[in-house]
Amino acid sequence: MMKKIRCLMMISALALLTLCPVALAGQLDPLGKGLTVWYDTGGPVGGPYNTIVQKGAMQAAADMGCTLKLLYSDWNPEKMIENFKTAVAARPAGVVIMGHPGDDAYAPFVKEAMDAGVLVTCVDTDLPKIREEYQSKGFGVLDTDPDIMGTNMTREALSRSGIEKGSRVFVWGQKVLQERGRRARAMIRTLEEAGMVVDYIEISPEISKDTALGTPIVTGYLASHPDCKMMLIDHGALTSQMENFLKAAGVGPDEIFVGGFSLSPATATAIEHDYVDVVLEMQPYLLGYFGVAQIVLTKRYGFTGLKIDTGGGMITKENIHLIAPLAKRGIR
């Protein structure tokens, strides 16, 4: 009898130990309760890349119990600045911005926000001067260095494609942007150092907003350059449309080597169908999640700005089967 009693007491003690953390957790208020965070997702409503960013931000807001306000800028730097000013005027706890417009464009408005007690943090593209000034006050950045991204993806594409020196390569990018443009400039530099003939086209604001408008760019280019061996796309949403673009141009699977950035459901399918060969991803879901977390943690506890590299490595036909299920759910 005594053995049975001791056994029951031990079982009860273990049960209490198991349930205790749950009980304690239930007594804690959500960390973001009462806080509002505005988040510029960067792209248009329903865009393949920024929708993943949005999902990460929404999950963080749900986990932390804060209110989330979403903004859409159509990948237009001027609209990003306007949206930022609108967000700051609402005096939320903080604003998460995309860094595409650059340090010079953002500087006076970030100062205004910080002076008013509105926290600011940055994702996707670094603002190094602003970060240096305000990191101690919570200005962080979630990104991967554009130069490293452009260089590594291009080297991987050259290695995998096996194209010969002197081959024609098409680069579709955004090299005119201050910080963001470092990726396209790195791609061009790496190709030229390898002895390739580079044809560059700048992505227009209209195509950046509505990727379907890119079809005539690809079909027109390939019609006049049938000797093109490789296409490198400096834009996640346009990478996701490459299967459609190439089909419209009458190009079949594996006829042209294609490299790009940022995994999405459509890009995962294009890899499976052999229309896209290599993608370097920045894991935009994490940009969304940790951007909200940065604001909440700094507002509650005064944490300084985090510098987080969210680079997820290369995605190819060899490993897409491991990632495709998550990509098609809009998480990777």
C-alpha positions as CSV (number, residue, x, y, z in Angstrom):
1,M,0.0,0.0,0.0
2,M,2.8,2.4,1.0
3,K,4.5,1.7,-2.3
4,K,1.3,2.6,-4.2
5,I,0.9,5.8,-2.3
6,R,4.5,6.9,-3.0
7,C,4.1,6.0,-6.6
8,L,0.9,8.1,-6.9
9,M,2.7,11.0,-5.1
10,M,5.6,10.9,-7.6
11,I,3.2,10.8,-10.5
12,S,1.3,13.8,-9.1
13,A,4.6,15.7,-8.6
14,L,5.7,15.1,-12.2
15,A,2.3,16.2,-13.4
16,L,2.6,19.5,-11.5
17,L,6.1,20.1,-12.8
18,T,4.8,19.5,-16.4
19,L,1.8,21.7,-16.0
20,C,3.6,24.5,-14.1
21,P,5.3,26.2,-17.1
22,V,1.9,26.2,-18.9
23,A,0.2,27.8,-16.0
24,L,2.9,30.4,-15.6
25,A,2.8,31.2,-19.3
26,G,-0.9,31.7,-19.1
27,Q,-0.4,34.4,-16.4
28,L,1.8,36.5,-18.7
29,D,0.3,39.3,-20.8
30,P,1.2,39.4,-24.5
31,L,4.4,41.3,-24.9
32,G,2.9,43.6,-27.6
33,K,-0.4,44.3,-25.9
34,G,-1.5,47.9,-26.5
35,L,1.2,48.5,-29.2
36,T,0.6,49.3,-32.9
37,V,3.2,48.5,-35.5
38,W,3.0,49.8,-39.1
39,Y,4.8,47.7,-41.7
40,D,5.6,48.5,-45.3
41,T,5.6,45.2,-47.1
42,G,7.3,46.9,-50.1
43,G,5.4,45.5,-53.0
44,P,1.8,45.6,-54.3
45,V,-1.2,43.9,-52.7
46,G,-0.9,40.2,-53.5
47,G,2.8,40.4,-54.7
48,P,4.6,37.1,-54.5
49,Y,7.5,38.3,-52.4
50,N,5.9,40.9,-50.1
51,T,3.0,38.6,-49.4
52,I,5.4,36.2,-47.7
53,V,6.8,39.2,-45.7
54,Q,3.3,40.1,-44.8
55,K,2.5,36.6,-43.5
56,G,5.6,36.6,-41.3
57,A,4.6,40.1,-39.9
58,M,1.0,38.9,-39.2
59,Q,2.2,35.8,-37.4
60,A,4.5,37.9,-35.2
61,A,1.7,40.3,-34.4
62,A,-0.6,37.4,-33.5
63,D,2.1,35.8,-31.3
64,M,2.9,39.1,-29.5
65,G,-0.5,40.5,-29.3
66,C,0.1,43.8,-31.0
67,T,-1.9,45.6,-33.7
68,L,-0.5,45.5,-37.2
69,K,-1.1,48.0,-39.9
70,L,0.1,47.0,-43.4
71,L,1.3,49.3,-46.2
72,Y,1.9,48.6,-49.9
73,S,4.4,50.6,-51.9
74,D,4.5,48.8,-55.3
75,W,8.3,48.7,-55.0
76,N,8.3,52.4,-55.7
77,P,10.9,54.3,-53.5
78,E,9.0,57.5,-53.6
79,K,5.8,55.8,-52.4
80,M,7.8,54.1,-49.6
81,I,8.8,57.6,-48.4
82,E,5.2,58.8,-48.6
83,N,3.9,55.7,-46.8
84,F,6.5,56.2,-44.1
85,K,5.4,59.8,-43.5
86,T,1.8,58.6,-43.2
87,A,2.7,55.9,-40.7
88,V,4.8,58.3,-38.5
89,A,1.9,60.8,-38.5
90,A,-0.3,58.2,-36.8
91,R,2.3,58.0,-33.9
92,P,2.4,54.2,-33.6
93,A,4.9,52.3,-31.4
94,G,7.0,51.8,-34.4
95,V,7.3,51.5,-38.2
96,V,9.1,48.8,-40.3
97,I,10.4,50.1,-43.6
98,M,12.0,48.7,-46.7
99,G,15.4,50.3,-47.3
100,H,15.1,50.7,-51.1
101,P,15.0,54.6,-51.2
102,G,18.4,54.8,-49.5
103,D,20.0,56.7,-46.6
104,D,19.8,60.1,-48.0
105,A,16.1,59.9,-48.8
106,Y,15.1,58.5,-45.5
107,A,17.4,60.4,-43.1
108,P,15.3,63.4,-42.3
109,F,12.1,61.4,-41.8
110,V,13.7,58.8,-39.6
111,K,15.1,61.6,-37.4
112,E,11.6,63.1,-37.2
113,A,10.1,59.7,-36.2
114,M,12.8,58.9,-33.6
115,D,12.5,62.4,-32.1
116,A,8.8,61.9,-31.7
117,G,9.2,58.5,-30.0
118,V,8.2,56.4,-33.0
119,L,10.7,53.5,-33.3
120,V,11.9,52.6,-36.8
121,T,13.6,49.4,-38.1
122,C,14.5,48.4,-41.6
123,V,14.2,45.2,-43.6
124,D,15.4,43.8,-47.0
125,T,17.9,46.6,-47.8
126,D,20.2,48.1,-45.2
127,L,20.5,51.8,-44.4
128,P,24.0,51.8,-43.0
129,K,24.3,55.5,-42.2
130,I,21.0,55.6,-40.4
131,R,21.7,52.3,-38.6
132,E,25.0,53.7,-37.4
133,E,23.3,56.7,-35.9
134,Y,20.2,55.0,-34.4
135,Q,21.1,51.4,-33.7
136,S,21.5,52.1,-30.0
137,K,17.9,53.4,-30.0
138,G,16.5,50.3,-31.7
139,F,17.0,50.8,-35.4
140,G,17.9,47.3,-36.7
141,V,18.2,45.8,-40.1
142,L,17.1,42.4,-41.4
143,D,18.7,41.6,-44.8
144,T,21.6,40.0,-46.6
145,D,24.4,42.1,-48.0
146,P,23.4,42.9,-51.6
147,D,26.9,42.7,-53.0
148,I,27.4,39.3,-51.5
149,M,24.1,38.1,-52.8
150,G,24.7,39.3,-56.3
151,T,28.2,37.9,-56.4
152,N,27.4,34.5,-54.9
153,M,24.3,33.9,-57.0
154,T,26.2,34.8,-60.2
155,R,29.1,32.6,-59.4
156,E,26.8,29.7,-58.7
157,A,25.0,30.3,-62.0
158,L,28.2,30.4,-63.9
159,S,29.4,27.2,-62.2
160,R,26.2,25.3,-62.8
161,S,25.5,26.4,-66.3
162,G,29.0,25.7,-67.7
163,I,28.6,28.4,-70.3
164,E,31.8,29.4,-72.1
165,K,33.7,32.7,-71.9
166,G,32.3,35.2,-74.3
167,S,28.7,33.9,-73.9
168,R,25.9,36.4,-73.9
169,V,24.1,37.0,-70.6
170,F,21.0,39.1,-69.9
171,V,20.8,40.9,-66.5
172,W,17.5,42.5,-65.5
173,G,18.1,44.6,-62.4
174,Q,17.8,47.8,-60.3
175,K,21.4,49.1,-60.3
176,V,20.3,52.7,-60.0
177,L,19.1,52.4,-56.4
178,Q,21.6,53.5,-53.8
179,E,22.0,50.5,-51.6
180,R,19.7,48.0,-53.2
181,G,21.5,48.5,-56.5
182,R,24.7,47.0,-55.2
183,R,23.2,43.5,-56.0
184,A,22.8,44.2,-59.7
185,R,26.2,45.9,-59.9
186,A,27.8,42.9,-58.3
187,M,26.1,40.6,-60.8
188,I,27.4,42.6,-63.7
189,R,30.9,42.9,-62.3
190,T,31.1,39.1,-61.6
191,L,30.0,38.3,-65.2
192,E,32.4,40.8,-66.8
193,E,35.3,39.4,-64.7
194,A,34.4,36.0,-66.1
195,G,34.6,37.3,-69.6
196,M,30.9,37.3,-70.5
197,V,29.1,39.6,-72.8
198,V,26.5,41.4,-70.6
199,D,23.3,43.0,-71.7
200,Y,21.6,45.0,-69.0
201,I,18.1,46.3,-68.7
202,E,16.9,48.4,-65.8
203,I,13.6,47.2,-64.3
204,S,11.1,50.0,-64.7
205,P,8.8,51.2,-61.8
206,E,5.8,50.0,-63.8
207,I,7.1,46.5,-64.2
208,S,8.3,46.4,-60.6
209,K,4.7,47.0,-59.6
210,D,3.0,44.8,-62.2
211,T,5.3,41.9,-63.2
212,A,2.9,40.8,-66.0
213,L,4.2,43.9,-67.9
214,G,7.6,42.2,-68.2
215,T,6.5,39.8,-70.9
216,P,7.4,42.0,-73.9
217,I,10.8,42.8,-72.3
218,V,11.7,39.1,-72.3
219,T,10.1,38.2,-75.6
220,G,11.6,41.2,-77.3
221,Y,15.0,40.7,-76.0
222,L,15.2,37.0,-76.9
223,A,13.8,37.7,-80.4
224,S,16.7,40.1,-81.0
225,H,19.3,38.0,-79.1
226,P,18.7,34.4,-79.9
227,D,22.3,33.6,-78.8
228,C,21.5,34.4,-75.1
229,K,22.8,31.6,-72.9
230,M,21.8,32.9,-69.4
231,M,19.3,35.2,-67.8
232,L,19.8,36.6,-64.3
233,I,16.9,38.4,-62.7
234,D,17.5,40.9,-59.8
235,H,13.9,40.9,-58.6
236,G,12.0,38.2,-56.7
237,A,8.6,38.9,-58.2
238,L,10.0,38.8,-61.8
239,T,11.9,35.6,-61.0
240,S,8.6,34.1,-60.1
241,Q,7.3,34.9,-63.5
242,M,10.1,33.5,-65.6
243,E,8.3,30.3,-66.6
244,N,5.5,32.4,-68.0
245,F,7.9,34.8,-69.7
246,L,9.9,32.1,-71.4
247,K,6.9,30.1,-72.5
248,A,5.6,33.3,-74.1
249,A,8.9,33.6,-75.9
250,G,8.7,30.1,-77.2
251,V,11.6,28.9,-75.0
252,G,11.4,25.4,-73.5
253,P,12.7,24.0,-70.2
254,D,16.5,24.2,-69.8
255,E,17.0,26.0,-73.1
256,I,18.4,29.0,-71.2
257,F,20.0,29.0,-67.8
258,V,18.0,31.2,-65.4
259,G,19.1,32.5,-62.0
260,G,17.2,34.8,-59.6
261,F,16.3,35.7,-56.1
262,S,13.6,35.0,-53.4
263,L,11.6,31.8,-53.3
264,S,7.9,31.9,-53.8
265,P,5.2,29.4,-54.8
266,A,5.5,30.3,-58.5
267,T,9.3,30.2,-58.4
268,A,9.3,26.8,-56.7
269,T,7.1,25.5,-59.5
270,A,9.4,27.0,-62.1
271,I,12.4,25.2,-60.6
272,E,10.5,22.0,-60.6
273,H,9.6,22.5,-64.3
274,D,13.2,23.4,-65.3
275,Y,12.5,27.0,-66.2
276,V,14.5,28.5,-63.3
277,D,17.8,26.8,-62.3
278,V,19.1,28.6,-59.2
279,V,17.6,31.0,-56.7
280,L,19.2,32.7,-53.7
281,E,16.6,33.3,-51.1
282,M,16.5,35.9,-48.3
283,Q,13.7,34.1,-46.4
284,P,11.2,37.0,-46.5
285,Y,9.0,35.3,-43.8
286,L,11.7,36.1,-41.3
287,L,11.9,39.7,-42.5
288,G,8.3,40.0,-41.6
289,Y,8.4,38.2,-38.3
290,F,11.6,39.7,-36.8
291,G,10.7,43.2,-38.1
292,V,7.6,43.3,-35.8
293,A,9.5,41.5,-33.0
294,Q,12.3,44.2,-33.1
295,I,9.8,47.0,-32.6
296,V,8.0,45.2,-29.7
297,L,11.1,44.1,-27.9
298,T,12.7,47.6,-28.2
299,K,9.5,49.3,-27.1
300,R,9.1,47.0,-24.1
301,Y,12.7,46.5,-23.0
302,G,14.9,49.0,-24.7
303,F,16.8,46.4,-26.8
304,T,19.2,48.0,-29.3
305,G,18.8,47.3,-33.1
306,L,19.5,43.8,-34.3
307,K,21.6,43.2,-37.4
308,I,20.3,39.8,-38.7
309,D,21.4,38.1,-41.9
310,T,18.4,36.2,-43.2
311,G,20.1,34.7,-46.2
312,G,18.9,31.1,-46.8
313,G,21.3,29.8,-49.3
314,M,20.9,28.5,-52.9
315,I,17.7,26.7,-54.0
316,T,18.1,24.3,-57.0
317,K,16.4,21.3,-58.6
318,E,18.4,19.1,-56.2
319,N,16.9,20.5,-53.0
320,I,13.6,22.1,-54.1
321,H,11.7,19.0,-53.0
322,L,12.6,19.7,-49.4
323,I,11.4,23.2,-49.5
324,A,8.6,23.3,-52.1
325,P,5.8,22.3,-49.6
326,L,6.6,25.3,-47.4
327,A,7.2,27.6,-50.4
328,K,3.8,26.8,-51.9
329,R,2.2,27.7,-48.5
330,G,3.8,31.1,-48.8
331,I,6.3,30.6,-45.9
332,R,9.6,30.1,-47.8
